[in-house]
Amino acid sequence: MHFSLLRRIYTLLGSVFSSKFYLTAHTVCYTVCEVQYMQPTSQNELSDSLRLELRRGCLILAVLAQLRVEHYGYTLRKALADQGLAIEESTLYPLLRRLETQGLLTSEWREEEKRNKRFYRLSSEGAAVLELLIAEWNGINDSLHRILEEKAVKKER
């Protein structure tokens, strides 16, 4: 039954997207399947899934904050890792492309050490968005600290 629903979704997406966007339709269909129908089979899988979901939002904020200073991909990865937030290339580069497409980053190709490298920097719009995200992050963080402290106090009683 689930697969017939997925087949209909995939067919619908296939008719909406041109063949140029086949991967997009496939990705959407796969995501629907993952989110709706494939439940984690163990507590470890569930906690890993939730941890990754939490981490994704944090990575956006960390990348934007780090790009207040210009970096190319490798130095950005290293700077994040040095701060305790390791990120895989397969996660970083698509994120950089998406943030640039959204107008939050600017980039330029330059030759450095006899190699062409793409340097990224926060755009003026990205700086404004970063400030909003930092304020939101601080509010959420304060709320979570109060909630977690309250729960810890109740547990001690």
N, C-alpha and C positions, 0 to 999 in steps of 0.2 A: 504494500500500500504506500509506504514512504517513497519507494522508488518510482511509482507511477506519478506521484506528486512532483518529485524532482524532475522527472522526464518532461512533465508539462511546464514546469518553471524554465527548464533549459530550452525547450522549444520556444516558449514565449520570449525569453531573452535572446535567443538566436534570431527571431524575427525582428526584434527591436534593434539589435546591434548588427552592423554590417559585418561581413566576414573579416574585415580588418580588426574588429574587436572580439574575435573568437575567444581569445584568452580571458578577456574581461567577463564575457558571459559564462565561461567555464569557471572562472574564479568565483563569481557571485554564486553560481549553483553549488560549487564545492563548499563555500562558506555557509550557505543555508543548511547544507547537509551536516556540516561540522557542528554548527551552533544548535540546530533544532533536534537532530536525530542521533547523534553519536555521543552518548553519555560516557563520561570517564568510567573505566572499569574498576578503578581502585582509588583509594584515598590519596595515594601518591600522585596519580594522574590528575586528580581534581585539584590538589594543592599546587601542582606544577602549572596547570592551566590558569588558575587564579593568580598565581605569582607572576606569570607572563603578562596577563592582562593588566595588572597593576603596574608592572615595569614599563609597558608600552607608553603610557601617558607620561611617566616620569622621564623617559628618554627624550621626548619632544622638548620638554622644558630644559633639560640638561644640554641638549644640542643647541637650542636657541641661545641659552646663557653663555655657553662656551664660544659661540660664534660672534660675540661682541668684539672679539679679536679674531682677525683673519687666520684661517687654517686651511690646509688641504686635507684630504681624507685621512691619510695615515697619521698626521700630527693631531688631528681631531680625535681619532680613536685612542691614541696614546694619552692625550690630555684627559679624556674621560676615564680611561683605565687608571691613570695616576691618581684620580680623585675617587677611585673605588667603584666606578661604573663602567665595567667592560661592556663592549658592544661588538657584535660580529659585523664583518664587512657586508654580509648579505642582508643585514638589518639597516646598517648606516647609510649605504649609498641610495637605496630606494627612498629612505626617509629624506635625505638631502634633496633628491630630485623633486619629491612631493612638496617640500617646504619652499623650494625655489619656484615651482609652478604656482604655488599659492601666493607668491610675491613676498614671502617672509625672508628670503635670502637672495643675495646676488652672488654671481660667480664669474670667474674669468680664468681662461687658460693662460699660463705663463711658463716659460722655461726656467727651471731652477736645477742646478747641478746637472746640466746637460740632459734634463728630462722634462717633458711637458707635464705640468701638474695643474689640476683644477683647484683654484682657491675659492673658498666660500667665506662670506661675511654676512652678518645681519643687515637687512635693508632697514630704511627708516620706518617702514610699515611693520617690519619684524620687531624692531625695538619697541614700538608702541604695544604690539601684541604681547611681547615678552613681559612688559611691565604689568599688563592686565593679568597675565598668567601667574606671575609671581605673587600678585595681590591675592588671586584666587587660591593659589597653593598655600600661602600663609594662613588664610582663613580656614581652609580645610584642615591644615596641619594643626592649628590651634584647637579646632573642634574635636579632632581625633584625639589629641592629647587629653582634653577634658573628658571625653567619653571613656578612653582607656584607663585614665586615673580613677574615674568614678567606679568603673567595673572592678578595678584592683582593690579599692577601698571596701566595696561591698563583699568581695571574696574574703577579705581578712576578717570580717565580722563573724 
